[in-house]
């Protein structure tokens, strides 16, 4: 039986699909793998696109970090493979409240 290996892209390749959900660039965000505890930028994740949707895996332990499926009028996002995802907010992106 022949073993099949899947090639992957880096997490930057998810920017287009993730921008449909998040206003900020999530690929620049830093998160922690729920399995091994590695803290990395999302752009360093290994992104697999040969499946229905996107699957991002930890670059250290290969644990699934994120799944994103575009199902027509619904986007399904599963991020339970991460303990957190931190986004740096610059002052130019902060909202201003006018009273």
Residue pairs with C-beta under 8 A, 6 or more apart in sequence:
6 48
6 50
8 46
8 47
8 48
8 57
9 46
9 47
9 48
9 49
10 43
10 44
10 45
10 46
10 47
11 27
11 41
11 42
11 43
11 44
11 45
11 46
11 47
11 56
12 27
12 43
13 47
13 49
14 26
14 27
14 42
14 47
14 54
14 56
14 66
14 68
15 25
15 26
15 27
17 54
17 68
17 70
17 75
18 26
18 27
18 68
19 25
19 26
20 70
20 75
21 68
21 75
21 77
24 87
24 89
24 93
26 42
26 85
26 87
27 41
27 42
27 43
28 41
28 42
28 43
28 87
28 88
29 41
29 42
29 85
29 86
29 87
29 88
30 39
30 40
30 41
30 42
30 85
30 86
31 39
31 40
31 41
31 42
31 65
31 82
31 83
31 84
31 85
31 86
32 38
32 39
32 82
32 83
32 84
33 39
33 40
33 58
33 60
33 61
33 63
33 65
33 81
33 82
33 83
34 63
34 65
34 80
34 81
34 82
34 83
35 58
35 61
35 63
35 81
36 58
36 60
36 61
36 63
37 83
38 58
38 59
38 60
38 61
40 58
40 59
40 60
42 56
42 65
42 66
42 85
44 59
45 56
45 57
45 58
45 59
45 65
45 66
46 56
46 57
46 58
46 59
46 62
47 54
47 55
47 56
47 57
48 54
48 55
48 56
48 57
52 69
53 67
53 68
53 69
53 70
53 76
54 66
54 67
54 68
54 69
55 64
55 66
55 67
56 64
56 65
56 66
56 67
57 63
57 64
57 65
58 65
58 81
63 81
64 81
65 79
65 81
65 82
66 77
66 78
66 79
66 81
66 82
67 76
67 77
67 78
68 75
68 76
68 77
68 78
69 75
69 76
79 85
